[in-house]
Amino acid sequence: MTTDRELLHLAAKAAGIEIYGWIVDGNGVEVAELVDGGRWQPLHENQFTDAMGDALRLAVKLRIEPRFTPPGVTPDWRVVARAPGSMYATEESPDLQAATRRAVVRAAAIIGEDK
């Protein structure tokens, strides 16, 4: 099983983002500190970054396309994030934004594994 930190490292690698350290916000969310002085955390809402913005910028940079299936039998949204080629990641959650962020980061991590 891959931890959030491992997913973020692989996604950053795919996008050419250089992480040099980590800080923790008041809610226990780990946020990457970047070589350029910025902070990055596309997985979880936190007090230091714009998580949805980070996820969107990651999706655009890597040309990851999220697709949404609304809740049906269960209350969960299903988000499939397709990366170029046949790579994709699927995430289900009642929180559409959280599912989208995680699916995008997971798809980026798949790309990062190949670099």
GIVEN-V229941 format. One record per run of one state. SS is the DSSP state (alpha for helix, beta for strand, coil for the rest). FROM is the first residue (numbers start at 1). LEN is the number of residues. If there is no record, write none. Layout:
ss/from/len
SS/FROM/LEN
SS/FROM/LEN
This chain:
ss/from/len
coil/1/3
alpha/4/12
coil/16/3
beta/19/6
coil/25/5
beta/30/5
coil/35/4
beta/39/2
coil/41/10
alpha/51/12
coil/63/2
beta/65/5
coil/70/7
beta/77/6
coil/83/5
beta/88/6
coil/94/2
alpha/96/18
coil/114/2
